[in-house]
């Protein structure tokens, strides 16, 4: 049986955001908007991120329009933002390569 993830406090979220300056909290979710050169690069990012999300068993809420990918992360089991969201966000930052 897996351990239920813990919801982070506002202070913990604020501290974690210091290491992810392009991310912010919007409507109770961790949010980031990526801009890529074109649709193919945006979709490629989403494909790579989907494989990571599947390995982490933590799936994003995201939207793609042409070269833009909007990501919202929250941990439903925790009732808010957890370390799982920050782990996926850090991995997405690595995959995005400065986008």
N, C-alpha and C positions, 0 to 999 in steps of 0.2 A: 504494500500500500504506500503510495507516494505522500509526502508531506505537503499539506496545503500551503501555498505561498502567502507570506505576510504582506499586508498593505503597509506601504511606507508612510511615515509621518510627513507633514509639510516640511519640516526641517531636514529630514533625510532626502527628500526629493530636491529641495533647494541645493543641498550639498552635492548631490549626484549630478545635477544640471551644470555645475561649474566645469565638469569635464566634458560636457556635450553642449557647447555654447549655441549651436544652431537649433537646438531642441527647446521646447517650451511646453508648459501645461496649458491646454485649451479644453474647456468643458470637462475637466477632470481626467483628461487623457494626455499622455505624452505625445506631442505633435512635432512633425518636421515636414517641410516641403522641399523636395529635391527638384532641381532643374538640370536636365541633360541636354546634350547637343541636338538630339532628335529622338523620335519615337523608338527606333531600334535600340539606342543606348538605354533609354528609360525601361523598355521591356526587358532588356538583358539584365539590368539591375534587379528588376522584380523577379526574374527567373532565378538568379543567384540567391537573392534574399529568401525566396520561397523554399529553396533547398535547406538553407540554414534554419529557417523557422520550423520546418518539418523535423529536423534533427533535435531542435530545442523543445519540440511539441508546444510551441507558443506561436500563434498565428496572428498576423497583423490585420487591422482594418485599414484598407488602403484604396486609393483611387488613382487612376491614370488617365490623363488627357494629353495626347500628343507627347510632349517632352517633359511634362510635369508629373511627378509622383507625390501624392500627399499621403502621409502615414500617420495613423492614430494608434497608440498602444495603450492597453489597459489589461489588467489581469482579472477576469470575471470571477475566478475562484476566490480572489482576495478582496473583491469589492472596490478595486481602485488600482493605483499604480504600485507595482512591486519591483523587486530586483530583476525579475524575469523580463520586464519591459526594458529596463536599462541594459540588460545583457543583449537583447535583440537590437536595441538602438545602437549600441557600440559596434556590434557586428555589421549593421547596415552602414554605419559611417565608414568602416573599413572597406566594404564592398563598393561604396559610392565613389571612392577615389577623389574626393574634393568637390563633388557636384553640389 
